[in-house]
């Protein structure tokens, strides 16, 4: 990494994964950037208010400024406004965690949630993180709406990750992942058990216009001890209904207006039918 912007963004992304902070030497080693360059960039980020140094320690941490920017963007995008009532309803019906992830270029990011579990075991991941496409139910649901070549290209770019970081049932080869994508395509929704995390089951449905790639995914997730096979199948109907309602309401969100391709596929900024989406920052 040679460019200043590229290096700066890499530092921010690395610090975002370490809430306890990192020392300058660790950042330099992890990113392969000279310590002197890292020091200059951290100083600039501190001056701009994006990074702070723990008092009395050497660790550098992110401030809440990036979080504030993200929340401000979501509040103006209309995503949460249209999605939250529907997510709340599905959470109440299922009694489990319900999440919405949105397609942003080559990423699938969780942006909204509703918790239906009131007691006992609860699964509640951090928002703002990207789904691992190879072993998450949301990843399979999105990929199932794409041509196989496009789905495989996205998978290869992200990678399978380390097997020890995921559940025991996580696919370990590209053909295994694509087989699950095909099963999802045939069924209309995905089901995962102990793939993303040990003890976690989930099912996801794509949010899409008929015949077009997904521009979002809605997911129900919870402990496998509660979400057995029968329960997962029973929740498929309300899950699919929620996905359809989200698609119907998507026109109220500026974000979805720029990322979703209408069923007729027309429009001056429309992408190719294969991609099924417009550039988010289209002119």
C-alpha positions in Angstrom: 0.0 0.0 0.0 1.6 3.2 -1.2 -1.2 5.8 -1.4 -1.9 8.0 1.6 -5.6 7.5 1.3 -5.3 3.7 0.9 -3.1 3.5 4.0 -5.3 5.8 6.0 -8.4 3.7 5.3 -6.5 0.5 6.1 -5.6 1.9 9.5 -9.3 2.8 10.2 -10.5 -0.6 9.1 -7.9 -2.3 11.3 -8.7 -0.3 14.3 -12.4 -1.0 13.8 -11.7 -4.7 14.4 -9.9 -4.0 17.7 -12.0 -2.2 20.2 -9.2 -2.5 22.8 -6.9 -0.4 20.6 -3.5 -1.2 19.0 0.0 0.1 19.5 1.7 1.9 16.6 4.2 -1.0 16.1 1.3 -3.5 15.8 -0.5 -1.4 13.2 2.7 -1.0 11.2 3.5 -4.7 11.3 -0.1 -5.8 10.5 -0.4 -3.5 7.4 3.2 -3.6 6.3 3.7 0.2 6.5 6.8 1.9 7.9 6.3 3.0 11.5 7.2 6.6 10.6 4.4 6.7 8.0 1.9 5.2 10.4 2.8 7.8 13.0 2.2 10.6 10.6 -1.2 9.2 9.5 -2.3 8.6 13.1 -1.4 12.1 14.0 -3.5 13.4 11.1 -6.4 11.1 12.1 -6.1 12.3 15.7 -6.2 16.0 14.6 -9.3 15.2 12.5 -11.0 13.5 15.5 -11.2 10.0 14.1 -8.6 8.4 16.3 -7.5 9.0 19.9 -4.6 7.6 22.0 -5.5 5.9 25.3 -4.2 8.1 28.2 -1.2 6.6 29.8 -1.0 3.8 27.2 0.4 3.4 23.7 -2.8 2.1 22.1 -4.6 4.0 19.4 -8.4 3.7 19.3 -11.2 4.9 17.0 -13.4 7.6 18.3 -17.2 7.6 17.8 -16.9 10.0 14.9 -17.1 7.2 12.3 -20.0 5.7 14.1 -21.7 9.1 14.1 -21.2 9.4 10.4 -22.6 5.9 9.7 -25.6 6.5 11.8 -26.3 9.8 10.2 -26.1 8.3 6.8 -28.5 5.5 7.7 -30.9 8.0 9.2 -30.9 10.0 5.9 -31.0 6.9 3.6 -34.5 5.8 4.7 -33.4 2.2 5.2 -34.2 2.0 8.9 -37.4 4.0 8.6 -39.0 1.6 6.2 -37.5 -1.5 7.6 -37.8 -1.2 11.4 -41.6 -1.7 11.8 -41.4 -4.8 9.5 -38.4 -6.2 11.4 -40.1 -5.6 14.7 -43.2 -7.5 13.5 -41.1 -10.5 12.3 -39.1 -10.5 15.6 -42.3 -10.6 17.6 -43.6 -13.5 15.5 -40.4 -15.5 15.6 -39.3 -14.7 19.1 -35.7 -14.5 17.7 -33.2 -11.9 16.4 -34.2 -10.5 13.0 -31.6 -8.6 10.9 -31.6 -6.7 7.7 -28.4 -6.6 5.5 -28.1 -4.5 2.4 -26.0 -5.0 -0.7 -23.5 -2.3 -1.2 -21.3 -3.1 -4.3 -19.6 -6.4 -3.5 -20.4 -6.3 0.2 -23.4 -7.4 2.3 -23.6 -5.4 5.5 -25.9 -5.7 8.5 -27.6 -2.4 9.1 -30.7 -3.0 11.2 -32.1 -5.5 13.7 -34.9 -6.3 16.0 -34.6 -8.7 19.0 -37.6 -10.9 19.6 -36.1 -13.1 22.4 -37.1 -11.8 25.8 -35.4 -14.4 27.9 -33.0 -17.3 27.7 -30.2 -17.5 25.1 -30.0 -14.5 22.7 -27.8 -14.0 19.7 -27.0 -10.4 18.9 -24.1 -9.6 16.6 -22.5 -6.3 16.0 -24.2 -4.2 13.3 -22.1 -2.7 10.6 -20.0 -5.8 9.9 -20.0 -7.6 6.6 -21.4 -11.1 6.2 -19.1 -14.0 5.4 -20.7 -15.0 2.1 -19.4 -18.6 2.2 -21.0 -19.7 5.4 -23.8 -17.2 6.4 -27.4 -17.7 5.6 -27.6 -14.1 4.4 -24.6 -14.6 2.1 -26.2 -17.7 0.6 -29.5 -15.9 0.1 -27.8 -13.0 -1.8 -25.7 -15.3 -3.9 -28.7 -17.4 -4.9 -30.1 -14.4 -6.8 -27.0 -14.0 -8.9 -25.7 -16.0 -11.9 -23.3 -18.7 -10.8 -20.3 -17.0 -12.3 -21.0 -13.7 -10.5 -21.7 -15.5 -7.2 -18.4 -17.5 -7.5 -16.5 -14.3 -8.3 -17.7 -12.6 -5.2 -16.9 -15.7 -3.1 -13.4 -16.0 -4.4 -12.7 -12.3 -3.8 -13.8 -12.5 -0.2 -12.3 -16.0 0.4 -13.4 -18.9 2.6 -11.7 -17.6 5.7 -10.1 -19.8 8.3 -12.2 -22.9 9.2 -11.5 -22.4 12.9 -13.2 -19.0 12.8 -16.5 -20.4 11.8 -18.9 -23.3 12.7 -18.2 -27.0 12.2 -20.6 -27.2 9.3 -19.1 -24.3 7.3 -18.3 -25.3 3.7 -14.6 -25.8 3.1 -14.6 -25.8 -0.8 -16.1 -23.6 -3.5 -18.2 -26.5 -4.9 -19.6 -27.1 -1.4 -20.6 -23.4 -1.1 -22.2 -23.3 -4.6 -24.1 -26.5 -3.8 -25.7 -24.7 -0.8 -26.4 -21.6 -3.0 -28.2 -23.8 -5.5 -30.3 -25.4 -2.7 -31.2 -21.9 -1.5 -32.1 -20.9 -5.1 -34.5 -23.8 -5.4 -36.1 -23.3 -2.0 -36.3 -19.5 -2.1 -34.6 -19.0 1.2 -31.5 -20.3 3.0 -31.1 -22.4 6.1 -27.8 -22.7 8.1 -27.1 -24.8 11.1 -23.7 -24.5 12.9 -22.1 -23.0 9.8 -21.4 -19.3 10.7 -21.1 -20.0 14.5 -21.3 -23.2 16.6 -24.8 -23.4 18.1 -26.4 -20.9 15.8 -29.1 -21.5 13.3 -30.5 -19.0 10.8 -32.7 -18.7 7.7 -32.6 -15.8 5.3 -34.7 -14.5 2.4 -33.6 -12.1 -0.4 -35.2 -8.7 -0.7 -35.7 -8.3 -4.4 -37.9 -7.4 -7.3 -39.1 -10.4 -9.3 -36.4 -11.9 -11.4 -33.7 -9.5 -10.2 -30.7 -9.9 -7.9 -31.3 -9.1 -4.2 -30.6 -5.6 -2.9 -31.1 -6.7 0.7 -31.5 -9.8 2.8 -33.7 -10.4 5.9 -32.6 -13.0 8.4 -34.0 -14.8 11.5 -31.2 -16.1 13.7 -31.1 -17.8 17.1 -29.7 -20.7 19.2 -29.9 -24.1 17.4 -31.5 -25.5 20.6 -34.6 -23.4 19.8 -34.4 -23.3 16.0 -34.7 -26.9 15.1 -35.6 -28.1 11.6 -39.3 -28.0 12.2 -39.2 -24.5 13.7 -37.0 -23.2 10.8 -39.4 -24.5 8.3 -42.4 -23.0 10.1 -40.7 -19.5 10.1 -40.1 -19.6 6.4 -43.6 -18.2 5.6 -43.4 -15.1 7.7 -39.8 -14.5 6.7 -40.7 -14.6 3.0 -43.7 -12.3 3.6 -41.4 -9.8 5.4 -39.0 -9.9 2.4 -41.8 -9.2 0.0 -43.0 -6.3 2.1 -39.6 -4.8 2.3 -39.2 -4.9 -1.5 -42.6 -3.3 -1.9 -41.6 -0.5 0.5 -38.1 0.0 -0.9 -39.1 2.9 -3.1 -39.3 5.1 0.0 -35.6 4.8 0.6 -33.1 6.8 -1.5 -30.5 4.1 -0.9 -32.7 1.4 -2.3 -33.7 3.6 -5.2 -30.1 3.7 -6.3 -29.2 0.1 -5.6 -32.3 -1.8 -6.7 -33.2 -2.3 -10.4 -36.9 -2.2 -11.1 -38.5 -5.2 -12.6 -38.6 -3.7 -16.1 -34.9 -3.0 -15.9 -35.2 0.4 -17.5 -33.6 3.7 -16.5 -30.8 5.9 -17.6 -28.5 4.7 -14.8 -29.6 1.1 -14.9 -26.8 -1.4 -14.8 -26.7 -4.6 -16.9 -29.5 -7.2 -16.0 -26.7 -9.5 -14.8 -25.7 -7.2 -12.0 -29.2 -6.1 -11.1 -28.1 -2.9 -9.4 -27.1 0.6 -10.2 -24.0 2.3 -8.9 -24.8 3.7 -5.4 -23.1 7.0 -6.2 -24.6 7.3 -9.7 -24.6 10.8 -11.1 
